Amino acid sequence: MDLNIWLAFFAACWVIALSPGSGAVLSMTHGLAYGVRGASATIAGLEAGVAVTLLVAGAGVGALLLASATAFTVVKVIGAAYLIWLGWRQWVAPVGADAPAPLKAPVQADPTAPTPAQGQWPTARQRFVLGFFTNVTNPKGIVFMVAVLPQFIDPARSLWVQLPLLLATAVAVDVVVMHGYAFLASRAQRWLATAKARRAQNRVFGGVLVAMGASLLMVKRAAG
């Protein structure tokens, strides 16, 4: 791959990653709830979803989704339903009493004593799966990759030599941006420490996720 083509793809990756989306909302939500370190498992799942989406689009399966109305509709409805479900769970999530770090385990003098809300926090595996399905069921990502990737792939060279470089670039940029979102959100924890503020946060992020899910239902296949 020529350097100028890679640089163009690198720039495109920053534009894509910085654009608000369900991944950014999830990174900010978990950055607020668990801090940057806790959000890293979620972001790892998001990147696994990015990787699958890019490979699917690069291998041509994404084109099949564009060609098949049934396949596209199935993926679209699943993705929309999943985001709406996430939004509803965020909307109704309990906030408890005022606390400086509502969803983090508090520091205790006795390490063997159970935490007050032990067992209520999603495990790292659950956060990973949540991030993965948030990205991999989003048909907008597949449509975008199908539209963008061909511009950066040289048909005269091996696809499976170029795809790993494109994949590594896209994931590296997205990791930086998603951690940036999580970091900025985590810095706001002290201003969102009360139950009232956390309830408002749940309403905002839950509403955004529901709106994103609803917007997926409006996505249409490219003509042709």
Secondary structure, 3 states (H helix, E strand, C coil): CCHHHHHHHHHHHHHHHHCCCHHHHHHHHHHHHHHHHHHHHHHHHHHHHHHHHHHHHHHCHHHHHHHCHHHHHHHHHHHHHHHHHHHHHHHHCCCCCCCCCCCCCCCCCCCCCCCCCCCCCCCHHHHHHHHHHHHHCCHHHHHHHHHHHHHHCCCCCCHHHHHHHHHHHHHHHHHHHHHHHHHHHHCCHHHHCCHHHHHHHHHHHHHHHHHHHHHHCCCCCCCC
